Every structure is written in structure tokens, then in C-alpha cells.
Amino acid sequence: MIKPLADRVVIEPREAETKTAAGLYIPDTAKEKPQQGVIVAAGPGKKDEPMEVKVGDQVLYGKYAGTEVTVDGKKLLIVRQSDILAIL
């Protein structure tokens, strides 16, 4: 597993919706990038900035935030704590 450094966290993005509320199916080319996910690992934080999020938290993050990586076939996202917009 990945162990993030400083104020970084590893997020497993939630899958993009495949169907609208009205029941229409969304094609792969029209899907939005997911902006929600679950934190699977968190760094220790910085001296002057402690970590406010923890493993297991559901979070919202910026649309183009972080770096995408693939580990053991899973797509993960590494972001700084400041890129997280809210805890759900």
C-alpha cells in the first residue's frame, strides 16, 4: 500500500454515475470526472498544519486536483489536504 508523506492523502475515487436521475444512461465519452471519494491513506501532516482528515472519510475534492496513480489494478488519487474541499 502507498504511504503518503507530509500533508498528502490517497483517495479512492467513487465511480462516475452511469445513469441520470431521470433514468437516461450516460455514455463513457460524456461522463464527468468523479469529485468524491474515500480516503484510504493519510500522511502525518506538517508541523504547523495537522491533518484534519482520516482514513475512511468521504470527501469532495477539486475536479483537476492531485495525481492519478494505479496500484494493484486500482485507480487512486494522491492530493494535498488543501485540495480537499469538504468532508461528507
Contacts in CASP RR format, 6 or more apart in sequence:
PFRMAT RR
TARGET T0000
AUTHOR 0000-0000-0000
METHOD contacts of the structure
MODEL  1
MIKPLADRVVIEPREAETKTAAGLYIPDTAKEKPQQGVIVAAGPGKKDEP
MEVKVGDQVLYGKYAGTEVTVDGKKLLIVRQSDILAIL
1 40 0 8 1.000
1 41 0 8 1.000
1 71 0 8 1.000
2 10 0 8 1.000
2 41 0 8 1.000
2 69 0 8 1.000
2 71 0 8 1.000
2 76 0 8 1.000
2 78 0 8 1.000
3 41 0 8 1.000
3 43 0 8 1.000
4 10 0 8 1.000
4 41 0 8 1.000
4 42 0 8 1.000
4 43 0 8 1.000
4 78 0 8 1.000
5 43 0 8 1.000
6 43 0 8 1.000
6 44 0 8 1.000
6 45 0 8 1.000
6 46 0 8 1.000
7 43 0 8 1.000
7 45 0 8 1.000
7 46 0 8 1.000
7 49 0 8 1.000
7 51 0 8 1.000
7 80 0 8 1.000
7 81 0 8 1.000
7 82 0 8 1.000
8 42 0 8 1.000
8 43 0 8 1.000
8 78 0 8 1.000
8 79 0 8 1.000
8 80 0 8 1.000
8 81 0 8 1.000
9 39 0 8 1.000
9 41 0 8 1.000
9 42 0 8 1.000
9 43 0 8 1.000
9 51 0 8 1.000
9 53 0 8 1.000
9 78 0 8 1.000
9 79 0 8 1.000
9 80 0 8 1.000
9 81 0 8 1.000
9 84 0 8 1.000
10 39 0 8 1.000
10 40 0 8 1.000
10 41 0 8 1.000
10 42 0 8 1.000
10 76 0 8 1.000
10 77 0 8 1.000
10 78 0 8 1.000
11 37 0 8 1.000
11 38 0 8 1.000
11 39 0 8 1.000
11 40 0 8 1.000
11 59 0 8 1.000
11 61 0 8 1.000
11 76 0 8 1.000
11 77 0 8 1.000
11 78 0 8 1.000
11 79 0 8 1.000
12 37 0 8 1.000
12 38 0 8 1.000
12 40 0 8 1.000
12 74 0 8 1.000
12 75 0 8 1.000
12 76 0 8 1.000
12 77 0 8 1.000
13 34 0 8 1.000
13 36 0 8 1.000
13 37 0 8 1.000
13 75 0 8 1.000
13 76 0 8 1.000
13 77 0 8 1.000
14 34 0 8 1.000
14 36 0 8 1.000
14 37 0 8 1.000
14 38 0 8 1.000
15 34 0 8 1.000
16 26 0 8 1.000
16 31 0 8 1.000
16 32 0 8 1.000
16 33 0 8 1.000
16 34 0 8 1.000
17 26 0 8 1.000
17 31 0 8 1.000
17 32 0 8 1.000
18 25 0 8 1.000
18 26 0 8 1.000
18 31 0 8 1.000
19 25 0 8 1.000
19 26 0 8 1.000
20 26 0 8 1.000
33 63 0 8 1.000
33 64 0 8 1.000
35 60 0 8 1.000
35 61 0 8 1.000
35 62 0 8 1.000
35 63 0 8 1.000
36 58 0 8 1.000
36 59 0 8 1.000
36 60 0 8 1.000
36 61 0 8 1.000
36 88 0 8 1.000
37 58 0 8 1.000
37 59 0 8 1.000
37 61 0 8 1.000
38 56 0 8 1.000
38 57 0 8 1.000
38 58 0 8 1.000
38 59 0 8 1.000
39 53 0 8 1.000
39 54 0 8 1.000
39 55 0 8 1.000
39 56 0 8 1.000
39 57 0 8 1.000
39 59 0 8 1.000
40 55 0 8 1.000
40 56 0 8 1.000
40 76 0 8 1.000
41 55 0 8 1.000
42 51 0 8 1.000
42 53 0 8 1.000
42 54 0 8 1.000
42 55 0 8 1.000
43 51 0 8 1.000
44 51 0 8 1.000
45 51 0 8 1.000
45 81 0 8 1.000
49 81 0 8 1.000
51 81 0 8 1.000
52 81 0 8 1.000
52 87 0 8 1.000
53 59 0 8 1.000
53 81 0 8 1.000
53 84 0 8 1.000
53 87 0 8 1.000
57 87 0 8 1.000
57 88 0 8 1.000
58 87 0 8 1.000
58 88 0 8 1.000
59 84 0 8 1.000
59 85 0 8 1.000
59 86 0 8 1.000
59 87 0 8 1.000
59 88 0 8 1.000
60 84 0 8 1.000
60 85 0 8 1.000
60 86 0 8 1.000
60 88 0 8 1.000
61 77 0 8 1.000
61 79 0 8 1.000
61 83 0 8 1.000
61 84 0 8 1.000
61 85 0 8 1.000
62 83 0 8 1.000
62 85 0 8 1.000
65 77 0 8 1.000
65 79 0 8 1.000
65 80 0 8 1.000
65 83 0 8 1.000
66 77 0 8 1.000
66 78 0 8 1.000
66 79 0 8 1.000
66 80 0 8 1.000
66 83 0 8 1.000
67 77 0 8 1.000
67 78 0 8 1.000
67 79 0 8 1.000
68 75 0 8 1.000
68 76 0 8 1.000
68 77 0 8 1.000
69 75 0 8 1.000
69 76 0 8 1.000
69 77 0 8 1.000
69 78 0 8 1.000
70 76 0 8 1.000
END
